[in-house]
Amino acid sequence: MLHLTDEDLRNLLDKPMFHRISETADELGLECYVVGGYVRDLFLERPSKDIDCVVVDPQIATQEQPTDPNALGPGIRLAKALGKKLGYKANVSIFKNFGTAQVKWHGEEVEFVGARRESYSRNSRKPIVEDGTLEDDLDRRDFTINALAIQLNKDKFGCLVDRFDGLWDMEDGLIATPLDPDITFSDDPLRMMRCIRFATQLNFRIEDETQQALERNAERISIISQERIIDELNKIILSPIPSIGFIELERCGLLPIILPEIAALCGKESRGGRSHKDNFYHTLEVLDNIARATKEKASETLFLRWAALLHDIGKPRTKRWDDTLGWTFHNHNYVGQKMVQKLFRRMKLPLDERMQYVEKLVGMHMRPQVIADEEVTDSAVRRLLFEAGEDIDDLMTLCEADITSKNQTRKQRFLDNFRLVREKMVDLQARDNYRTWTNPISGEEIMQTLNLPPCREVGTLKQAVKDAIWESRIPSDHDAAFAYMMQEAERMGLIKTEE
């Protein structure tokens, strides 16, 4: 964290946009402050493009009578005047219903809103909004580190307002609310997700009283739309160490409400002195491994991270005790694959190719391990390459991240085996043509040739031809494949010979 003086802040804000805002505010007799995340990130040395400004009209901020509901708020008035000052290259968007405005100029975007105070009803996160002072506006902020403001008016340009000692909390790495956290979270339960998201992104600790309020108010999350929840959840998943967020979600009781499939992974059971690993913490370790492996392109790997989070969700449904083998989770990958769509639908996640990608990785995440545990044959690797397609690299990354054994010798053996699989993949891709791995015999041709209805035998024949091609026993041309199909059909008794 940087320790910035007001002089330092003046230098950091020494930009044409901020000076134009300052001039316009003074001309209109308004007070203007840059607030929130942009200010916080100046101290944390984090890049931030979101510039939010709060505008105070001293004439209406403290008056007791409500203002004319049809009058333009100070934020909109300042934005419109700023747009005229900046000239034709400025783009001004007005959102009158929300009392906000946006100005875009030379690649910069600034949001303007009038200072306000808010009150809430029990069953809605939509507040009743009134004009207010700067103090009112900072009081309604979610966390102390987001309740910082820097004045832009000329006579106090660069002066910091830190009403709730947000700098101290930043220094100590704490997430705390400006006012009573129970009121903060009850008024707007989405702030609970934001609390955990900031703790995860910044690697901060949630202050004890704030943590207890999270636990007391967890059920309030039910009034928040899935779209808003998933937006915060995605930001947690894309964080450098996403496990921090999921541990906090579980700790405060939010996880069973928003992601019961992940909460069901928690804990381990023992029988006869044998226990399985805690699949919740294993899943988080896999997710963190993926985050480390993809940190340079985090924003591009959201659904790979979702696949890591969901790869074992089938385990609670498939857990069985075997007197010889101990705890087993047979076919948990296929059961988990079938659970993905229902989860995506409930969470309002996309149901397009991105969901299908997650389904594929969840369903296939055991395949490379099975290959690595046995002899790494050409046919097995060809089958893996063909079925994984363009997602093969992501599948292998997931499988390598799935190796979380604390036994370093065992862990290294797995990694060495996966290295052999990767080497075989490279060798086959260099020697083979992917197109030669396709089956030139369709199910329809088999049925027409042998006069068969749709049945199990058709699938068996089609798979037999495919296996013969992948194992290089026949070339991938139609004549060879047709001859082999007829040979297999005769062996299966599907061709009647005349006596």
C-alpha positions in Angstrom: 0.0 0.0 0.0 1.2 3.5 -0.8 1.2 6.3 1.8 -0.1 9.2 -0.2 -0.2 12.8 0.9 -2.7 15.3 -0.5 0.1 16.6 -2.6 0.7 13.1 -4.0 -3.0 12.8 -4.8 -3.0 16.2 -6.6 -0.1 14.9 -8.7 -1.9 11.6 -9.5 -5.1 13.5 -10.5 -3.2 16.0 -12.6 -5.0 15.0 -15.8 -7.0 17.0 -18.3 -10.3 15.2 -17.4 -10.1 15.9 -13.7 -9.1 19.6 -14.3 -12.1 20.0 -16.6 -14.4 18.5 -14.0 -12.9 20.9 -11.4 -13.5 23.9 -13.5 -17.1 22.9 -14.4 -18.0 22.2 -10.8 -16.7 25.6 -9.7 -18.6 27.4 -12.4 -21.8 25.7 -11.4 -21.2 26.2 -7.6 -21.2 22.5 -7.0 -18.9 20.3 -4.9 -17.4 17.3 -6.7 -15.5 14.3 -5.3 -14.0 11.3 -7.0 -15.0 8.4 -4.7 -14.9 4.6 -4.1 -12.8 2.1 -5.9 -10.8 4.5 -8.0 -9.5 6.2 -4.8 -8.9 2.9 -3.0 -6.9 1.6 -6.0 -4.6 4.6 -6.0 -3.4 3.6 -2.6 -3.2 -0.1 -3.4 -1.4 0.5 -6.7 -4.0 -1.4 -8.7 -5.1 -0.3 -12.2 -8.6 1.1 -12.2 -10.6 2.5 -15.1 -13.9 3.0 -13.2 -14.0 6.7 -12.2 -17.0 7.6 -10.1 -17.8 11.1 -9.0 -20.2 12.3 -6.3 -21.6 15.8 -6.8 -23.0 17.9 -4.0 -25.3 20.9 -4.4 -24.8 22.9 -1.2 -28.2 24.6 -1.8 -30.2 21.4 -1.7 -28.0 19.0 0.3 -29.1 20.2 3.7 -32.6 21.6 3.0 -35.5 19.8 4.8 -38.0 20.0 2.0 -37.7 17.5 -0.8 -36.5 18.8 -4.2 -38.7 18.9 -7.3 -38.7 15.3 -8.6 -38.6 16.6 -12.2 -35.5 18.7 -11.6 -32.2 17.4 -12.9 -29.9 16.2 -10.1 -26.5 17.8 -9.6 -24.7 14.8 -11.1 -26.6 15.1 -14.4 -26.2 18.9 -14.4 -22.5 18.7 -14.0 -22.1 16.0 -16.7 -24.1 18.0 -19.2 -22.1 21.1 -18.6 -18.8 19.1 -18.7 -19.8 17.6 -22.1 -20.2 21.1 -23.5 -16.9 22.2 -22.1 -15.1 19.1 -23.6 -16.5 19.7 -27.0 -17.9 17.5 -29.8 -15.5 14.6 -29.0 -17.2 14.1 -25.7 -20.1 11.6 -25.4 -22.6 12.2 -22.6 -25.2 9.6 -21.6 -28.0 10.6 -19.2 -29.8 8.1 -17.0 -32.5 10.3 -15.6 -34.4 7.5 -13.8 -31.3 6.7 -11.8 -30.1 10.3 -11.4 -26.8 9.4 -13.0 -24.8 10.4 -16.1 -21.7 9.1 -17.9 -19.1 11.2 -19.8 -16.7 9.5 -22.2 -13.8 11.6 -23.6 -10.4 10.5 -25.0 -10.7 6.9 -23.8 -11.8 7.9 -20.2 -15.2 7.2 -18.7 -16.5 9.1 -15.7 -19.8 8.3 -13.9 -21.6 11.2 -12.1 -24.2 11.0 -9.4 -25.7 13.4 -6.9 -24.9 12.8 -3.3 -27.7 10.9 -1.7 -29.0 9.2 1.4 -30.8 5.9 1.3 -33.4 3.9 3.3 -34.5 0.4 2.7 -37.6 -1.8 3.2 -37.1 -5.3 4.6 -38.1 -7.2 1.5 -36.2 -5.3 -1.2 -32.7 -4.1 -1.9 -34.1 -1.2 -3.9 -33.6 1.9 -1.7 -35.7 5.0 -1.2 -33.3 7.7 -2.4 -33.1 11.4 -1.3 -30.7 14.2 -1.9 -28.0 14.3 0.7 -24.6 15.6 1.8 -21.2 14.1 1.2 -21.4 12.6 4.7 -24.8 11.0 3.9 -23.3 9.5 0.7 -20.2 8.1 2.4 -22.4 6.7 5.2 -24.2 4.5 2.7 -21.0 3.0 1.2 -20.5 -0.8 1.7 -17.0 -0.9 3.2 -14.6 1.6 4.8 -12.0 1.1 2.0 -14.6 2.2 -0.5 -15.8 5.2 1.5 -12.8 7.4 0.5 -13.3 10.6 -1.4 -10.9 13.1 -3.0 -12.2 16.6 -3.6 -11.8 18.0 -7.2 -12.8 21.7 -6.6 -9.9 24.0 -7.3 -9.5 25.3 -3.7 -9.3 21.8 -2.2 -8.1 19.8 -5.3 -6.6 16.5 -4.1 -7.8 16.7 -0.5 -8.7 13.3 0.9 -11.9 12.7 2.9 -11.5 9.5 5.0 -14.6 9.6 7.3 -14.3 6.0 8.5 -10.5 5.4 8.7 -10.5 3.4 5.5 -6.8 4.0 5.1 -6.1 2.2 8.5 -8.2 -0.7 7.4 -6.4 -0.8 4.1 -3.1 -0.8 6.0 -4.2 -3.7 8.2 -5.8 -5.6 5.3 -9.3 -5.5 6.8 -12.7 -5.5 5.2 -15.1 -3.7 7.5 -18.4 -1.8 7.1 -18.6 2.0 7.8 -21.7 1.6 10.0 -23.5 -1.3 11.7 -22.7 -4.4 9.5 -26.1 -6.0 10.3 -27.8 -2.9 8.8 -25.4 -2.8 5.9 -26.0 -6.4 4.9 -29.7 -6.5 5.7 -30.3 -3.3 3.7 -28.5 -4.7 0.6 -27.6 -8.5 1.0 -25.5 -8.3 -2.2 -23.0 -6.6 -0.1 -22.3 -9.9 1.6 -21.1 -11.3 -1.7 -19.1 -8.1 -2.4 -17.5 -8.4 1.1 -16.2 -11.9 0.3 -15.3 -10.8 -3.2 -13.1 -7.9 -2.0 -11.5 -10.1 0.7 -10.6 -12.6 -2.1 -9.4 -10.2 -4.7 -7.3 -8.2 -2.2 -6.4 -11.1 0.1 -7.8 -9.1 3.0 -9.3 -10.5 6.3 -12.9 -9.8 7.1 -13.1 -7.9 10.4 -14.6 -10.0 13.2 -17.8 -8.1 13.8 -18.4 -7.9 10.0 -17.8 -11.7 9.8 -20.4 -12.4 12.5 -22.9 -10.2 10.7 -22.4 -12.2 7.5 -23.3 -15.3 9.4 -26.4 -13.7 11.0 -27.7 -12.3 7.6 -26.8 -15.2 5.2 -30.4 -16.1 4.6 -31.1 -12.6 3.3 -29.2 -13.4 0.1 -32.5 -15.1 -1.1 -33.9 -11.7 -2.2 -31.0 -11.1 -4.6 -31.3 -12.1 -8.2 -29.1 -15.0 -9.5 -27.6 -12.6 -12.1 -26.2 -10.3 -9.4 -25.0 -13.3 -7.4 -23.2 -14.9 -10.3 -21.5 -11.6 -11.3 -19.9 -11.5 -7.8 -19.2 -15.3 -7.9 -17.4 -15.0 -11.2 -15.2 -12.3 -9.8 -14.3 -14.6 -6.9 -13.5 -17.4 -9.3 -11.3 -15.2 -11.4 -9.3 -14.0 -8.3 -5.6 -15.0 -7.9 -6.5 -17.3 -5.0 -10.2 -18.2 -5.4 -10.2 -20.6 -2.5 -10.2 -17.7 -0.1 -13.7 -16.7 -1.3 -15.1 -20.2 -1.2 -13.8 -20.8 2.3 -15.4 -17.6 3.4 -18.7 -18.5 1.7 -18.8 -21.8 3.5 -17.7 -20.3 6.8 -20.6 -17.7 6.9 -23.3 -20.1 5.6 -23.8 -18.5 2.1 -22.3 -21.5 0.2 -25.2 -24.0 1.0 -27.7 -21.4 -0.2 -26.1 -20.4 -3.5 -24.1 -23.5 -4.4 -25.4 -26.5 -2.5 -23.5 -28.9 -4.9 -20.2 -27.5 -3.7 -21.3 -27.3 0.0 -22.2 -31.1 -0.3 -18.5 -31.8 -0.9 -17.5 -30.6 2.7 -16.3 -33.1 5.3 -15.0 -36.6 5.2 -16.3 -39.9 6.6 -14.4 -42.7 8.3 -15.1 -46.4 8.5 -12.9 -49.2 9.7 -10.1 -46.7 10.2 -10.2 -45.6 6.6 -11.4 -42.2 5.4 -11.7 -40.4 2.2 -10.2 -36.9 1.6 -12.3 -33.8 2.1 -13.5 -33.2 -1.4 -14.4 -29.6 -0.7 -10.8 -28.6 0.2 -9.5 -30.9 -2.6 -11.7 -29.0 -5.1 -10.4 -25.7 -3.9 -6.8 -26.8 -4.2 -7.6 -27.9 -7.8 -9.2 -24.5 -8.5 -6.2 -22.6 -7.0 -3.9 -24.8 -9.2 -5.8 -23.8 -12.3 -5.7 -20.1 -11.2 -1.9 -20.3 -10.8 -1.5 -22.1 -14.2 -3.6 -19.5 -16.0 -2.9 -16.3 -14.1 -1.5 -14.5 -17.2 -4.8 -15.0 -19.0 -7.3 -15.1 -16.1 -10.1 -13.4 -17.8 -10.0 -16.0 -20.6 -10.3 -19.0 -18.3 -13.5 -18.4 -16.4 -15.2 -21.6 -17.6 -12.0 -23.7 -17.2 -12.2 -22.5 -13.6 -15.8 -23.4 -13.4 -14.9 -26.9 -14.7 -12.3 -27.2 -11.9 -14.9 -26.1 -9.3 -17.5 -28.6 -10.5 -15.2 -31.5 -11.5 -16.1 -33.6 -8.5 -19.7 -32.6 -7.8 -20.8 -36.1 -8.6 -18.9 -37.6 -5.7 -21.5 -37.1 -2.9 -24.0 -39.0 -5.1 -21.6 -41.9 -6.0 -19.9 -42.4 -2.6 -20.0 -46.0 -1.6 -18.1 -48.2 0.9 -16.4 -51.4 -0.3 -15.0 -53.7 2.3 -12.0 -54.4 0.1 -11.4 -51.1 -1.7 -12.6 -48.7 1.0 -14.5 -45.6 -0.2 -15.2 -45.4 -3.9 -16.7 -42.8 -6.2 -17.3 -44.9 -9.3 -18.5 -42.9 -12.3 -18.6 -39.6 -10.4 -17.3 -37.8 -13.5 -20.4 -38.9 -15.6 -22.8 -38.2 -12.8 -21.2 -34.7 -12.3 -21.4 -34.1 -16.1 -25.2 -34.6 -15.9 -25.5 -32.2 -13.0 -23.8 -29.3 -14.8 -26.8 -28.2 -16.9 -29.2 -28.1 -14.0 -26.7 -26.0 -12.0 -26.0 -23.6 -14.9 -29.8 -23.2 -15.5 -30.5 -22.4 -11.9 -27.5 -20.0 -11.6 -28.5 -18.2 -14.8 -25.1 -19.1 -16.4 -24.9 -19.4 -20.2 -26.5 -22.6 -21.6 -24.5 -22.4 -24.9 -21.2 -23.9 -25.9 -19.6 -22.6 -22.7 -21.8 -24.9 -20.6 -21.1 -27.8 -23.1 -17.4 -27.1 -22.6 -17.7 -27.4 -18.8 -19.8 -30.6 -19.2 -17.1 -32.1 -21.4 -14.3 -31.4 -19.1 -16.2 -32.6 -16.0 -17.2 -35.8 -17.8 -13.7 -36.5 -19.2 -11.5 -35.4 -16.3 -10.7 -39.0 -15.3 -9.8 -40.2 -18.8 -6.1 -39.0 -19.0 -5.5 -40.5 -15.6 -6.8 -43.9 -16.7 -4.6 -43.7 -19.7 -1.6 -42.7 -17.6 -2.2 -45.5 -15.1 -2.0 -48.1 -17.8 0.2 -48.6 -20.9 0.1 -45.4 -22.9 -1.1 -46.8 -26.2 -1.5 -45.0 -29.5 -5.1 -46.0 -29.8 -6.0 -44.7 -26.3 -4.3 -41.4 -26.9 -5.9 -41.1 -30.4 -9.3 -41.7 -28.8 -8.6 -39.0 -26.2 -7.4 -36.5 -28.7 -10.4 -37.1 -31.0 -13.0 -36.9 -28.2 -11.5 -33.9 -26.4 -10.9 -32.1 -29.7 -9.7 -28.5 -29.4 -10.2 -28.7 -25.6 -7.5 -31.2 -25.1 -5.0 -28.7 -23.6 -7.5 -27.4 -21.1 -8.5 -31.0 -20.2 -4.8 -31.9 -19.6 -4.3 -28.7 -17.5 -7.4 -29.7 -15.4 -6.1 -33.2 -14.9 -2.7 -32.0 -13.9 -4.3 -29.5 -11.4 -6.3 -32.5 -10.0 -3.1 -34.1 -8.6 -3.2 -32.9 -5.0 -1.6 -35.8 -3.2 0.6 -34.8 -0.2 2.8 -37.7 -1.0 5.4 -36.1 -3.2 6.7 -39.4 -4.7 3.2 -40.4 -5.7 2.5 -36.9 -7.0 5.6 -36.9 -9.1 4.7 -40.3 -10.5 1.4 -39.0 -11.7 3.0 -35.9 -13.2 5.6 -38.1 -15.0 2.8 -40.3 -16.4 0.9 -37.2 -17.7 4.1 -36.0 -19.3 4.3 -39.3 -21.2 0.7 -38.8 -22.3 1.5 -35.3 -23.6 4.6 -36.6 -25.4 2.5 -39.3 -27.1 -0.1 -36.7 -28.1 2.6 -34.5 -29.7 4.0 -37.5 -31.5 0.7 -38.7 -32.9 -0.4 -35.2 -33.9 2.9 -34.9 -35.9 2.5 -38.3 -37.5 -1.3 -38.5 -38.0 -3.9 -36.5 -39.7 -6.9 -35.9 -37.5 -9.2 -36.4 -40.4 -8.0 -40.0 -40.8 -9.5 -40.7 -37.4 -13.0 -40.2 -38.4 -15.3 -43.1 -39.1 -16.4 -43.2 -42.8 -19.2 -45.6 -42.0 -22.4 -44.0 -40.6 -25.1 -45.8 -38.6 -27.5 -45.1 -41.4 -25.3 -47.0 -43.9 -25.0 -49.9 -41.5 -28.8 -50.2 -41.1 -29.4 -49.9 -44.9 -26.7 -52.4 -45.8 -27.7 -55.1 -43.2 -31.5 -54.2 -43.3 -31.4 -53.5 -39.5 -33.6 -51.3 -37.4 -32.0 -48.9 -34.9 -30.5 -51.3 -32.3 -27.5 -52.0 -30.1 -25.8 -54.0 -32.8 -25.6 -50.9 -35.1 -23.7 -49.1 -32.3 -21.4 -52.1 -31.7 -20.5 -52.3 -35.4 -19.8 -48.6 -35.7 -17.6 -48.7 -32.6 -15.7 -51.7 -33.9 -14.9 -49.9 -37.1 -13.8 -46.8 -35.1 -11.6 -48.9 -32.8 -9.9 -50.6 -35.8 -9.1 -47.2 -37.3 -7.8 -45.7 -34.0 -5.6 -48.8 -33.5 -4.2 -48.6 -37.0 -5.5 -52.0 -38.0 -7.3 -50.6 -41.0 -6.9 -47.3 -42.9 -9.6 -44.6 -42.6 -11.0 -45.0 -46.1 -14.5 -46.1 -46.9 -13.7 -49.3 -48.7 -11.5 -50.7 -45.9 -14.0 -49.6 -43.3 -16.9 -51.2 -45.2 -15.1 -54.4 -45.6 -14.2 -54.5 -41.9 -17.8 -53.7 -41.0 -19.1 -56.6 -43.1 -16.5 -59.0 -41.6 -17.6 -58.0 -38.1 -21.3 -58.3 -39.0 -20.7 -61.8 -40.3 -18.8 -62.7 -37.1 -21.8 -61.4 -35.1 -24.2 -63.5 -37.1 -25.9 -60.5 -38.7 -25.3 -61.8 -42.3 -27.1 -64.9 -43.3 -25.1 -67.1 -45.8 -26.9 -69.3 -48.3 -26.3 -73.0 -47.8 
